[in-house]
Amino acid sequence: MAAPKSPSMLDALIPMVVLITLLGCSVYLFKDDSSYGPNQIALFIAAAVAALIGLKNGYHWQSIEQAIVKGISVSLAAVLILLAVGALIGTWLLSGTVPTLIYYGLQLLNPSWFYAASCLLCAIVAMSIGSSWTTAATIGVALIGVASGLGLSPAIAAGAIVSGAYFGDKISPLSETTNLAPAVAGADLFEHIRHMLWTTIPSIILALFGFVIIGFNSDVSADFQHITDISNILQQQFNISLWSLVPLLVLLVMAIKKVPAFPTVFIGALLGGVWAVLFQDDLLSRLASDDLPRAVAVFKIIWQTLFAGFSISTGNESMDDLLSGGGMASMLNTIWLIFSAMVFGAVVEHIGLLRKFVEAILKLARSSGSLIVSTMGTCLATNILTADQYISIVMPGRMFKEEYERRNLASVNLSRALEDGGTITSPLIPWNTCGAYMHGVLNVNPLDYFIYAFFNLINPILAVIYAYMGIKILKLTPPKSVAERVLAN
């Protein structure tokens, strides 16, 4: 049986052009609703085009289908976390955990400093637990609520949350991607983190400076009565106390202890249900059905919150929107988007289209700086095409590792480029697993917060400048000769 043909550059370009065109049409025709079906169809059509090219080049449908199944299976861990996060948001609304965070946030956070403080708070939490996703699903959700209470922009708030969460994630030795990048590149974890500080620290300082400027130029003069009204509604509807923050504390401790993400988040969701029974008796009484015994009615409410989310009627429509949401069902559209993206990514990887791009890139990357920039560009393209941050680290890492060694470049150059171009850009792409996750959790489209995710924008730009100026590009220590090794012994 003849081996499949290597794809041409035209073969590699066609699916990408189709995808970009359809995604552009999706945003133009459906605007904010583009992530709720249109983008998924665009990804499936582009995958079909790529599959046809694969069939033309001699690939069998069975092998393409197996690649699709394998690609989807890669995302299943993220899907489990998403479902658990949906349940957690629902029960933490019911238990008063999120309302309490919003309440104290309104009392403590000055509107002028809010965006910068949100970024810094998320950075500290993410650095402590090593997870941008968990940070966004807990502190991030509450901060979006506080932003609404202060009359500030949810899009800017989301940009600040994403910026802080990804900075903290990148410099935390507990982070999965921070461990994955040096493992793929063959670098030491802590050397990798130290090398990343050269780009991450200046980037987060510039980002914080940007958020301070925006905050002090925001019109917040008429918000204080609004804050009082929201605080009163929160106190009327929920039992606000520091005890309500215990589920958050438990989740953070579990994350710091490196308990896997899915059980950590799901235990947090179940604990939220228990906390609702212990501390929100009045709320449960109002929600309980009269035709069921009290204990059964409460059990039903918690069960329903886990799968369908929490809904409340306060008499204030904006507060109802703020305090309602969550449930596993709320994540199903995000999961649909992830599956669609993984189908496309699996096909283009299997039939060699991504490899074709890399081969062309290496012909142009003659200097060390251009090689690093090319690595970052490949990571970004992989994020766009395969829609998964892990693939955007592993695949370019494997493809470029030998070239870095051949050019006598230290492995930390590669590992940092993988993070700067792959991990950090992933939440900016709406159909990427990270972008879809942030949309599902924060309820803000990545296209809306894109321009405000200052850290995620500045860091890659700074990395490119460093690369072309030759700043902190480390060379391998020349190997000792045989004579030197004999003398050393």
VEXKOLMAR-742696 format. One record per atom (N, C-alpha, C): residue in three letters; x, y, z. Coordinates in steps of 0.05 Angstrom, whole numbers, plus 5000, padded with zeros to 4 digits. Layout:
<recs>
ALAXYZ/...
</recs>
This chain:
<recs>
MET501749765000/MET500050005000/MET501850255000/ALA501350434981/ALA502950674979/ALA502550865002/ALA504850985010/ALA504651185033/ALA503351435023/PRO501951575041/PRO500651825033/PRO502752035024/LYS501952205005/LYS503652414995/LYS503952635016/SER506252765015/SER506653005032/SER505053235021/PRO503753385037/PRO502053605027/PRO503753835015/SER502553964996/SER503854204985/SER503154445003/MET504554664998/MET503954905013/MET501155005007/LEU500254964982/LEU497455034976/LEU495454864992/ASP496154604994/ASP494454425011/ASP494254535039/ALA496454625050/ALA496554725078/ALA494954985081/LEU495055155060/LEU493755415062/LEU490755405059/ILE489755225042/ILE486855225036/ILE485155195061/PRO485554995078/PRO483754975102/PRO483955215120/MET486355325122/MET486755565140/MET485255805129/VAL485355845102/VAL483956065090/VAL480956025093/VAL480055785089/VAL477155725093/VAL476255785121/LEU477855695141/LEU477155735169/LEU477056035175/ILE479156185168/ILE479256465174/ILE476956615161/THR476356545136/THR474156675122/THR471456625135/LEU470956375142/LEU468456295155/LEU468156425183/LEU470456425198/LEU470256545224/LEU469756845222/GLY470956975202/GLY470457255198/GLY467557305191/CYS466357135174/CYS463557155167/CYS461757105191/SER462656925208/SER461156855232/SER460957105250/VAL463157235255/VAL463157465272/VAL461557695260/TYR461757725233/TYR460257945219/TYR457257895220/LEU456457645216/LEU453557585214/LEU452257555241/PHE453657425260/PHE452457355285/PHE453557505309/LYS455657655305/LYS456857835326/LYS457357675352/ASP456257765374/ASP456757635400/ASP455757355402/ASP453957275384/ASP452857005385/ASP454456815368/SER456756905358/SER458356735339/SER459456485353/SER459756495380/SER460856265394/SER458656055401/TYR456256125395/TYR454055945403/TYR452955795379/GLY454755685362/GLY453955525340/GLY455355595314/PRO455355845305/PRO456655915279/PRO459555845278/ASN461155905299/ASN463955835299/ASN464355525298/GLN462655375311/GLN462855085310/GLN462454985282/ILE460455095268/ILE460055015240/ILE462455085222/ALA463555315227/ALA465955395212/ALA468255205215/LEU468655115240/LEU470754925246/LEU470254655233/PHE467754565233/PHE467054305221/PHE467454315190/ILE466654535178/ILE466954565149/ILE469954565142/ALA471554725157/ALA474354735152/ALA475654455156/ALA474754315176/ALA475754035181/ALA475053855157/ALA472653895146/ALA471853735123/ALA473553795099/VAL474254045095/VAL476054125073/VAL478753995077/ALA479754015101/ALA482353885107/ALA482353585102/ALA480153455111/ALA479853165107/ALA479853095077/LEU478553255061/LEU478553205032/LEU481353225020/ILE482853425030/ILE485653445021/ILE487253195029/GLY486753105054/GLY488052865063/GLY487352625046/LEU484852595039/LEU483952375021/LEU485252394994/LYS485552634984/LYS486852684958/LYS489752594959/ASN490952634982/ASN493852564984/ASN494352274992/GLY492152114994/GLY492551834999/GLY491951735027/TYR491051915045/TYR490251825072/TYR487551685070/HIS487151485087/HIS484651345088/HIS482851465109/TRP480251465104/TRP478451585123/TRP478651465151/GLN479151195152/GLN479351065178/GLN481551195195/SER483851255183/SER486051375198/SER485451655206/ILE484051805189/ILE483252085195/ILE481252075219/GLU479351885217/GLU477351865239/GLU478651785265/GLN480551605264/GLN482051535289/GLN483451775301/ALA484651935283/ALA486052185292/ALA484052375305/ILE481652395294/ILE479552575306/ILE478852475333/VAL478352215336/VAL477652105362/VAL479852145382/LYS482352115374/LYS484652155392/LYS484852455399/GLY484352625380/GLY484452915385/GLY482353005405/ILE479952895402/ILE477752965421/ILE478452855449/SER479652615450/SER480352495476/SER482352665491/VAL484052815476/VAL485952985490/VAL484553205506/SER482253295496/SER480753515510/SER478953415532/LEU478753155536/LEU476753055556/LEU477353145584/ALA479853165591/ALA480553265618/ALA479553545622/ALA479853715601/ALA478853995603/ALA475853995605/VAL474553805591/VAL471553795591/VAL470653725619/LEU471953535632/LEU471153465660/LEU471453705678/ILE473653855675/ILE474054085692/ILE471854295687/LEU471254335661/LEU469154525654/LEU466454455667/LEU465754205666/LEU463154115678/LEU463254165709/ALA465554105721/ALA465754145750/ALA465654445756/VAL466854605740/VAL466854895744/VAL463955005742/GLY462454905723/GLY459654985720/GLY458154925746/ALA458554685756/ALA457154605781/ALA458054785804/LEU460754845805/LEU461755005827/LEU460655285827/ILE460455415804/ILE459355685802/ILE456455685812/GLY454955485805/GLY452155465814/GLY451955445844/THR453355255856/THR453055215885/THR454355435901/TRP456455565890/TRP457655785904/TRP455956035903/LEU454256055883/LEU452156275884/LEU450056205905/LEU449155955905/LEU447155865924/LEU448155885953/SER450655815958/SER451755815985/SER452456085995/GLY452456295978/GLY453156555986/GLY456156615984/THR457756425974/THR460656475972/THR461256695952/VAL460156675928/VAL460556885908/VAL459257155916/PRO456757155925/PRO455557405935/PRO457157535958/THR458357375975/THR460057485997/THR462557615986/LEU463757475966/LEU466157595954/LEU465457855940/ILE463157865927/ILE462258105914/ILE461758325935/TYR460458255956/TYR459758445977/TYR462258575989/TYR464158415997/TYR466558526009/TYR468358665988/GLY468258565963/GLY469658705942/GLY468658985937/LEU465959015939/LEU464759285936/LEU465659465958/GLN465959355983/GLN466759526005/GLN469659596005/LEU471359425994/LEU474259455997/LEU475559565972/LEU474559505948/LEU475959585924/LEU475059865914/ASN476960045913/ASN476460315903/ASN476160295872/PRO474060415861/PRO473660395832/PRO476060485815/SER477460685825/SER479760785810/SER482060575808/TRP482260415828/TRP484360215829/TRP483359935822/PHE480859905815/PHE479659645813/PHE481059465792/TYR481459565768/TYR482659395747/TYR485459295755/ALA487059485765/ALA489759405773/ALA489759215796/ALA487959265816/ALA487759095839/ALA486758815831/SER484858805812/SER483858545803/SER486058385790/CYS487658515773/CYS489858385760/CYS491858275780/LEU492558445800/LEU494458365820/LEU493458135838/LEU490858155845/LEU489657945862/LEU489657675847/CYS488857675822/CYS488857425806/CYS491657315803/ALA493557495800/ALA496357415797/ALA497357265822/ILE496657375845/ILE497557255870/ILE496256975874/VAL493556965869/VAL492156705872/VAL493256505853/ALA493556575827/ALA494456385807/ALA497256295813/MET498956475823/MET501656395830/MET501656195853/SER499756235871/SER499656055895/SER498655775888/ILE496755765869/ILE495455505863/ILE496355385836/GLY497555555819/GLY498555455793/GLY496455405773/SER494155545775/SER491955495756/SER490555745748/SER490855825723/SER489356065713/SER486355995712/TRP485755745705/TRP482855665702/TRP481455685729/THR482655575750/THR481355575776/THR481155865786/THR483156025782/THR483056305790/THR480756455777/ALA480456415751/ALA478356545736/ALA475556455745/ALA475356195752/ALA472756085759/ALA471856155788/THR473756255804/THR473056325832/THR473356625836/ILE475756725839/ILE476157005843/ILE475257165819/GLY475657055795/GLY474857205771/GLY471957245769/VAL470357045775/VAL467457065774/VAL466457285793/ALA467657285817/ALA466857485837/ALA467657765828/LEU469957795816/LEU470958055807/LEU469258165784/ILE468257995767/ILE466358085746/ILE463858195759/GLY462958065780/GLY460658155795/GLY461158425808/VAL463558465819/VAL464258715831/VAL464358935810/ALA465558875787/ALA465659075766/ALA462859165758/SER461058975756/SER458259055750/SER457159235771/GLY457759165796/GLY456759325819/GLY457959605819/LEU460459635810/LEU461659895810/LEU461060055785/GLY459559925767/GLY458960065742/GLY461260075722/LEU463159885725/LEU465559885709/LEU465159685686/SER467059685667/SER466859525643/SER467459235649/PRO465659045644/PRO466258765647/PRO468558665628/ALA468658795604/ALA470758715585/ALA473558785596/ILE473859025607/ILE476459105618/ILE477058935643/ALA474958885659/ALA475358725683/ALA476258445675/ALA475058335654/ALA475858065644/ALA478758065634/GLY479458285620/GLY482258315611/GLY484258315634/ALA483458455656/ALA485158465680/ALA485358195693/ILE483158055695/ILE483057785707/ILE484757595691/VAL484457595665/VAL486057415648/VAL488957485650/SER489657735650/SER492457825651/SER493757725677/GLY492357775700/GLY493557695725/GLY493657385728/ALA491557255719/ALA491456965722/ALA493656825706/TYR494156925682/TYR496256805665/TYR499056875674/PHE499457115685/PHE502057185696/PHE502656995719/GLY500756975738/GLY501256815762/GLY501656525754/ASP500156425735/ASP500356145725/ASP503156105714/LYS504156295698/LYS506756255685/LYS509156235703/ILE509056375726/ILE511356375744/ILE510956185767/SER508856025766/SER508355835788/SER509455565781/PRO511155445798/PRO512155175793/PRO509954965795/LEU507555045804/LEU505354855807/LEU503754835781/SER504255015762/SER502655025737/SER503354785718/GLU501254675706/GLU501654455688/GLU503254545663/THR502454765651/THR503854855627/THR506754955633/THR507155065657/THR509755155665/THR511654915669/ASN510554685676/ASN512054435678/ASN512354305650/LEU510254335634/LEU510254195608/LEU512354315589/ALA512554585587/ALA514354715568/ALA517254635572/PRO518454645597/PRO521154565600/PRO521554255596/ALA519454105602/ALA519653815598/ALA519953755568/VAL518453885551/VAL518553845522/VAL521253945511/ALA522154175522/ALA524554295511/ALA527154175523/GLY526854025545/GLY529153905557/GLY530654105576/ALA529054285588/ALA530254485607/ALA529454425635/ASP530954535654/ASP530254515682/ASP527954705689/LEU526054615706/LEU523654765712/LEU524355045723/PHE526055055743/PHE526555315756/PHE528355495739/GLU530055385723/GLU531555545704/GLU529655665683/HIS527655505675/HIS525655595656/HIS524055835668/ILE523255805694/ILE521756025707/ILE523456275709/ARG525956245717/ARG527756475719/ARG528156605692/HIS528356445671/HIS528756565644/HIS526256705635/MET523856605643/MET521356745636/MET521057005650/LEU522257045673/LEU521957295688/LEU522857535672/TRP524757495653/TRP525757715637/TRP523557835619/THR521557675612/THR519357775596/THR516857825612/THR516357645632/THR513857665646/THR513757905666/ILE515957955680/ILE515958175700/ILE515458445686/PRO517058515666/PRO516558775653/PRO513658785641/SER512758565631/SER510058555618/SER507858615639/ILE508058485662/ILE505958525682/ILE506158805694/ILE508558925696/ILE508759195706/ILE507459385686/LEU507959355661/LEU506659525640/LEU503659485640/ALA502759235644/ALA499959175645/ALA498559315668/LEU499859295692/LEU498759425715/LEU498659735712/PHE500659835699/PHE500760125694/PHE498460205675/GLY497960035655/GLY495660085637/GLY492960075651/PHE492659885670/PHE490159865684/PHE489760095704/VAL491960195715/VAL491760435733/VAL490860675717/ILE492060715693/ILE491260935676/ILE488260925669/ILE487360685660/ILE484560655653/ILE482760705677/GLY483560595701/GLY481960625725/GLY481560915733/PHE483761075732/PHE483561355740/PHE482161525719/ASN481861425695/ASN480361575675/ASN477561475671/SER476661285688/SER473961185687/SER472061365702/ASP469661395692/ASP467661565706/ASP466261405727/VAL466961455752/VAL465761295774/VAL464361485794/SER463861735786/SER462761925805/SER459861855813/ALA458361715797/ALA455561655803/ALA455061375813/ASP457161235820/ASP456960945825/ASP456360885855/PHE456861065873/PHE456860995901/PHE454060925912/GLN451961065902/GLN449260995910/GLN448560715899/HIS449560665875/HIS449160405863/HIS450460185879/ILE452760245890/ILE454160045907/ILE452559985932/THR451460205944/THR449860165968/THR447360005962/ASP446060055939/ASP443659905932/ASP444359605928/ILE446559545915/ILE447359275910/ILE448059135936/SER449459275953/SER450159155979/SER447659085995/ASN445759265995/ASN443259216009/ASN441758975998/ILE441658945972/ILE440358715959/ILE441758455967/LEU444458465967/LEU445958225974/LEU445358146003/GLN445158336021/GLN444658276049/GLN441758176053/GLN439958276036/GLN437158186038/GLN436757906028/GLN438257826008/GLN437857565995/GLN439657346007/PHE441957416018/PHE443857216027/PHE444757276056/ASN445657076069/ASN446957116095/ASN449957166089/ILE450757416090/ILE453457496084/ILE455157476109/SER457257296107/SER459057266130/SER461657146120/LEU463757176136/LEU466357066128/LEU466256766126/TRP464356636141/TRP464156346139/TRP463556256111/SER462256426095/SER461556356068/SER463956326050/LEU466256426059/LEU468756406043/LEU470356156048/VAL469355986067/VAL470855736073/VAL471155556048/PRO469055516031/PRO469355356007/PRO471655445990/LEU471955715987/LEU474255825972/LEU476855755984/LEU477055786011/LEU479455716025/LEU480255426022/VAL478255246024/VAL478754956021/VAL479754895993/LEU478455025973/LEU479354975945/LEU482255075940/LEU482955305951/LEU485655405948/LEU487655225962/VAL487055125985/VAL488854945999/VAL489254685983/MET487054575973/MET487254335956/MET488954375932/ALA488654615919/ALA490154675895/ALA493154695902/ILE493754835925/ILE496554865933/ILE497754585939/LYS496154405950/LYS497054135957/LYS497253965932/LYS496754085908/LYS496953945882/LYS495053715879/VAL492653745892/VAL490553555886/VAL489653605857/PRO489253395840/PRO488453435812/PRO486053625809/ALA486053765787/ALA484053985783/ALA481153895784/PHE480553675770/PHE477653585769/PHE476553515797/PRO477853345812/PRO476753285839/PRO476753535857/THR478853705854/THR478853945871/THR476454125866/VAL475854175840/VAL473654355834/VAL470954215840/PHE470753965835/PHE468153825840/PHE467653805870/ILE469653755886/ILE469353755915/ILE468554035925/GLY469754235912/GLY468954515919/GLY466054565912/ALA465054445890/ALA462154475883/ALA460354335903/LEU461054095911/LEU459453955931/LEU459554095958/LEU461854205965/LEU462154345990/LEU460354595990/GLY460054715966/GLY458254945964/GLY455454865970/GLY454554635962/GLY451854535968/GLY451554495998/VAL453554386011/VAL453454346040/VAL453354616054/TRP454854806045/TRP454955066058/TRP452255216054/ALA450955166032/ALA448255286028/ALA446355186050/VAL446454926056/VAL444754816077/VAL445454936104/LEU448054976109/LEU448855076136/LEU448355376140/PHE448655536118/PHE448655826122/PHE446655986106/GLN445055856089/GLN443155996073/GLN440355886077/ASP439555846102/ASP437055726108/ASP434655896098/ASP434756156101/ASP432656326092/ASP432256316062/LEU434556316048/LEU434456306019/LEU433256036010/LEU434055816022/LEU433055556014/LEU430055536021/SER429155666042/SER426355666049/SER424655806027/ARG425756026017/ARG424356165996/ARG424256015970/LEU426355855965/LEU426555705940/LEU425155435941/ALA424755325965/ALA423655055968/ALA420755035959/SER420154815947/SER417354755937/SER415654685961/ASP413154785961/ASP411354735983/ASP410254445983/ASP410354315960/ASP409054045958/ASP411053825965/LEU413453895975/LEU415353685983/LEU416253736012/PRO416953516026/PRO418053556053/PRO420553726051/ARG421053876072/ARG423254076073/ARG425953956064/ALA426753726076/ALA429353606070/ALA429453526041/VAL427253416030/VAL427253326002/VAL427453565984/ALA425953785991/ALA425954025974/ALA428754145973/VAL430154155995/VAL432854265996/VAL434754085979/PHE434553825983/PHE436153635967/PHE435753685937/LYS433253725929/LYS432553775901/LYS433854035891/ILE433754245908/ILE434854505900/ILE437854475894/ILE439254345912/ILE442154315909/ILE442854145885/TRP441353925881/TRP441753755858/TRP441253905832/GLN439154065831/GLN438454215808/GLN440654435802/THR441654555824/THR443654755821/THR446254645808/LEU446854395815/LEU449254275804/LEU449054235774/PHE446754165764/PHE446554115735/PHE445354355719/ALA443554505732/ALA442254715717/ALA443054995726/GLY444455025748/GLY445355285757/GLY443355405777/PHE444055645785/PHE442555785806/PHE441056025793/SER438656065801/SER437056285791/SER435656425815/ILE435556685814/ILE434356835836/ILE432857065825/SER430657145839/SER429057375832/SER429257575855/THR430557805850/THR430958005871/THR429258245867/GLY427858255844/GLY426358505837/GLY428058705821/ASN430658635818/ASN432458805803/ASN433658635780/GLU433058705756/GLU433758535733/GLU436758505730/SER438358715734/SER441258695732/SER442358525754/MET441258535778/MET442158365799/MET441458075795/ASP439158035783/ASP438357755776/ASP440357635757/ASP441257795737/ASP443257695718/ASP445957645732/LEU446657825750/LEU449157805764/LEU449257555782/LEU447057495796/LEU447057285816/LEU445957015807/SER445356995781/SER444356745770/SER446356635750/GLY446556375749/GLY448356245729/GLY449555985740/GLY451455885725/GLY452755635733/GLY451255395725/GLY452055165736/GLY450854915729/GLY452454785706/MET452554515707/MET453954375685/MET452854435658/ALA450254465656/ALA448954515630/ALA449954775618/SER450754975634/SER451755225623/SER454355195608/MET455754975611/MET458354935598/MET458054765573/LEU455754675566/LEU455454495543/LEU456154625517/ASN455454885514/ASN456155025489/ASN459155055487/THR460455115509/THR463355135509/THR464654865502/ILE463554655512/ILE464554385506/ILE464154325476/TRP461954405465/TRP461354375437/TRP463454515420/LEU464154755428/LEU466154915414/LEU468954775416/ILE469654675439/ILE472154535443/ILE472354285425/PHE470254125425/PHE470153885409/PHE470453955379/SER469054165370/SER469254245342/SER472054335335/ALA473354485353/ALA476054575348/ALA478054345348/MET477654155366/MET479453925367/MET479153745342/VAL476753735331/VAL476453585306/VAL478153705284/PHE477953965281/PHE479554105260/PHE482554065265/GLY483354115290/GLY486154095297/GLY487253815292/ALA485753615298/ALA486653335295/ALA487053275265/VAL485353365248/VAL485553305220/VAL488053445208/VAL488353705213/VAL490653845201/VAL493253745211/GLU493353655236/GLU495853535246/GLU496353265234/HIS494353095232/HIS494652825222/HIS495652815193/ILE494552995176/ILE495252975148/ILE497753145141/GLY499053255162/GLY501653385157/GLY501553675149/LEU499253805152/LEU499154085144/LEU500754265162/LEU500754215188/LEU502254385207/LEU505254345202/ARG506054095197/ARG508854035192/ARG509854185167/LYS508154215148/LYS508854355123/LYS509454645129/PHE507954775147/PHE508455045154/PHE511155075168/VAL511754885186/VAL514354895201/VAL516654865182/GLU516454685163/GLU518654645144/GLU519254905129/ALA517155045121/ALA517455305107/ALA518655515125/ILE517855505150/ILE518755705170/ILE521755675174/LEU522755425177/LEU525555375183/LEU527355475161/LYS526355475136/LYS527955575114/LYS528355875116/LEU526556015129/LEU526756305131/LEU528156395157/ALA528056225177/ALA529156295204/ALA532156255204/ARG533756445195/ARG536556415193/ARG538056495218/SER537156695233/SER538456785257/SER537156665282/SER538556685304/SER537356585329/SER534856735336/GLY534856995332/GLY532457155338/GLY530057075321/SER530557035295/SER528356955277/SER527456675283/LEU529156505293/LEU528356235301/LEU526456245325/ILE527156415345/ILE525356435368/ILE522756555360/VAL522756765344/VAL520256885335/VAL518656695318/SER519956535302/SER518556325286/SER517256115304/THR518656045326/THR517555855345/THR514955975357/MET515156225365/MET512756355377/MET510456375357/GLY511156435332/GLY509056455311/GLY507756185306/THR509455975307/THR508355705303/THR506555625327/CYS507255705351/CYS505555655374/CYS502855795371/LEU502956045363/LEU500456195359/LEU498756065337/ALA500055995315/ALA498555865293/ALA497355605302/THR498855455319/THR497855195329/THR495455245348/ASN495655465364/ASN493455535381/ASN490955595364/ILE491255725342/ILE489055795324/ILE487955545310/LEU489755385300/LEU488855155284/LEU487954915300/THR489354855322/THR488654615337/THR487054675362/ALA486954935369/ALA485155035391/ALA485854915418/ASP488354855423/ASP489054735449/ASP491854835457/GLN492054945481/GLN494655055490/GLN496754835494/TYR495854595502/TYR497854385507/TYR499154295480/ILE497454275459/ILE498554205433/ILE500354425423/SER499754685430/SER501354905421/SER504054915435/ILE504354765456/ILE506954735469/ILE508454485460/VAL506954265459/VAL508254005453/VAL509153985424/MET507354055406/MET508054025378/MET510354205368/PRO510254465372/PRO512554625364/PRO515054555380/GLY514754475405/GLY517054395421/GLY518554165408/ARG517053965400/ARG518253735386/ARG519453805360/MET518053985345/MET518954055318/MET521554215318/PHE521854395338/PHE524054585338/PHE526354505356/LYS525954305374/LYS528054235394/LYS530754175381/GLU530754005360/GLU533253925347/GLU534554165334/GLU533054355323/GLU534154595310/GLU535554775331/TYR534354805354/TYR535654965375/TYR538354835384/GLU538354575386/GLU540854445394/GLU542954475372/ARG542054455346/ARG543854475324/ARG545154755323/ARG543554955332/ARG544555235331/ARG545855315358/ASN546355115375/ASN547755165401/ASN546255355419/LEU543555335418/LEU541855505436/LEU540955345460/ALA541055465483/ALA540155335508/ALA537255275507/SER536455055520/SER533754955518/SER531755155531/VAL532655325549/VAL530855515562/VAL529855725542/ASN531355765521/ASN530455945499/ASN527955835486/LEU528055575481/LEU525755435469/LEU523355425488/SER523855355513/SER521655325532/SER520255595537/ARG521755815538/ARG520556075542/ARG518956155517/ALA520056095494/ALA518556165469/ALA515956005467/LEU515955755476/LEU513455595476/LEU511355725494/GLU512155835517/GLU510255965535/GLU509356235524/ASP511356395515/ASP510756665505/ASP508856655481/GLY509256455463/GLY507656445439/GLY505256265441/GLY505356065460/GLY503155875461/GLY501255915485/THR502255875509/THR500555895533/THR499256165535/ILE500856375533/ILE499856645539/ILE497856745518/THR498056655493/THR496156745473/THR493556575472/SER493556345485/SER491256165483/SER488556285492/PRO488456445513/PRO485756555521/PRO484756775504/LEU486356865484/LEU485557075466/LEU484056975442/ILE483956715438/ILE482756595415/ILE480056465423/PRO477856565413/PRO475156485422/PRO474656185421/TRP475656055400/TRP475055765397/TRP477255585410/ASN479355705420/ASN481355555435/ASN480055455461/THR481055235471/THR479955125497/THR480055335519/CYS482255495519/CYS482555695540/CYS480655935536/GLY480556025511/GLY478756245504/GLY475856165509/ALA475155925501/ALA472355835505/ALA471755805535/TYR473755715550/TYR473455685579/TYR472955955592/MET474656155586/MET474356415598/MET471656545590/HIS470756495566/HIS468156595558/HIS465956465574/GLY466156205578/GLY464156065593/GLY464056145623/VAL466356195634/VAL466556255663/VAL465956555668/LEU467256735653/LEU466957015658/LEU464557145643/ASN463456995624/ASN461257085608/ASN461957345593/VAL464457355584/VAL465457575567/VAL466857455544/ASN466057525520/ASN467357415496/ASN470257495494/PRO472057305487/PRO474857385484/PRO475257615463/LEU473557635444/LEU473757855425/LEU473258125438/ASP471758115460/ASP471258365475/ASP473458435494/TYR474658235508/TYR476758295527/TYR479558285514/PHE479758205489/PHE482358165476/PHE484158405479/ILE483158645473/ILE484858885473/ILE485658965501/TYR484158865521/TYR484758945549/TYR486458735564/ALA486958515552/ALA488658305564/ALA491558395560/PHE492358615574/PHE494858745568/PHE497258555571/PHE497358405593/PHE499658225597/PHE499858025574/ASN497657915565/ASN497757715544/ASN498457835517/LEU498158095514/LEU498958225489/LEU501758335490/ILE502558445513/ILE505158565516/ILE507358355517/ASN506858135531/ASN508957935535/ASN510057825509/PRO508357735490/PRO509457635465/PRO510957855449/ILE509858105450/ILE511258325435/ILE513958365447/LEU514158375474/LEU516758415487/LEU518658185481/ALA517557935480/ALA519257705473/ALA520357725445/VAL518857835426/VAL519757875399/VAL522058075398/ILE521658295413/ILE523658505415/ILE526258395426/TYR526058235448/TYR528358115460/TYR529857935440/ALA528257785425/ALA529457585406/ALA531057735385/TYR529857945372/TYR531258075351/TYR533558255360/MET533458335386/MET535658495397/MET537758325411/GLY537258065412/GLY539157875424/GLY539357895454/ILE537157995467/ILE537158015496/ILE536457755509/LYS538157655527/LYS537657405542/LYS537157165524/ILE538657145502/ILE538756905486/ILE541156745495/LEU540756535510/LEU542956385522/LEU543956175503/LYS546656155503/LYS547955945487/LYS548555705504/LEU548755475491/LEU549555225505/LEU552455255513/THR553255145536/THR556055135544/THR557454935525/PRO559555025512/PRO560954845493/PRO561854595507/PRO561454365494/PRO562254105507/PRO565254095510/LYS566153965531/LYS568953935536/LYS570153735516/SER572653775509/SER574053595492/SER574853345508/VAL575753145494/VAL576652895507/VAL579052965526/ALA580953125517/ALA583253195533/ALA582453345558/GLU580453525556/GLU579553675579/GLU578253495599/ARG576653295589/ARG575353115608/ARG577352935622/VAL579552855609/VAL581652695621/VAL583152855643/LEU583753105636/LEU585153275656/LEU583353335680/ALA580753365675/ALA578853425697/ALA578753185716/ASN579152945706/ASN579052705723/ASN581652645736/
</recs>
